[in-house]
Structures are given as structure tokens and as C-alpha cells.
């Protein structure tokens, strides 16, 4: 076999390098695709973790709000009961303080207690000591 002319050797070498280069490019593309897929997978997992964390925080806030709402309803109900009781008590006092009509008075006029001046004694009491609060220690 006669030696090939240099231009043929160069062409063969060039073809070999092109083939290897093409294989290397294909492998590099595959590696990039795998890396991108892996990065997308990692990002998807991170997003999933963040969503799970946010879901748990939302559930906790919802539970806290629901508990607060129940507490407010209970307080509102207690206030309504207290108000109802106070209205009934006031009605009893008002009923007790009304006097029957006498000569020329309207029926059921409430009795207005007389306002006493400072130092005057209540005629129905023996002493006003219970009206004065005890001195507070300093």
C-alpha cells in the first residue's frame, strides 16, 4: 500500500475529529438535558415543599380564627345573657318602685327617690356610713 498523500491523511483525520466532535456534542446535549431536568425536578420539589409549608400555616391560621370566632360567639352570648338578666332586674326594680295611682296621678308613675344634699341623712336609714367607701391604704 502506498502511503496516502498528506491531503488524504488530513481529510481522514478531519473526518475522525468531526465524528468525535459530533459524538461529544451529542453527549454534551444529553448531559445538559439531564441537568436541566434535574434542576426542574429540584425546583418542583422545592416549590412543593413551600406549598406544603404554606398550606400548614394556612390551616393553623384558619384554626386560630375559628377558635377566636367561637370565643367571640361565647362572649357575645354571655353578654346577651347578662343584658337580659339586667333588663329583667331593672324591670323588677321599676315594677317595685311604681306606686298605684292616687288622687289625680297617672297610673304606674315611677317613684323618683329624693336627691339628698351633702350631709343630709336618708330618713329610711339609721346611718349613712355604708354609703361612704372605707379609706384606701396608701
Phi, psi and omega in degrees: 000126179282148179297145181284149177295155183305325182294325177291319179296320179295320180294319179295314179298318180297318179296318179297315180295318179298319179296313180296321180296319179296317178297317180296319178296319178298316179295320179295319178298317178298316180296318178296318179298318178296318180296317178296317178297318179295319179295318178297319178298315179297318178295319179297319178295318179296317178298318178299317178297316179297318178298319179296318178298315179295322179297316179296317179296320178296317179298321179295315178298319179298317179296319178297317179295320179296317178296319178297320179296317178298319179297315179297321178297318179296317178296318179297319179295318179297320178295318179298318178296316179299316179296318178299316179297317180296319178296317178298317180296317179297322179295319178298315179297316180297318178296323182287329183272351178281144179244154179293156181292136174240189188317105173082357180271153177287154180289133173075028177288127182291147178278123179261119181294144180291140178272125182267148175280161179302132178092347178284147179270145172283124182296337180274356182242152177275336182205151176263013183299326182286347178275339182267123180292147180295150180296142181272133178294143182276000000 
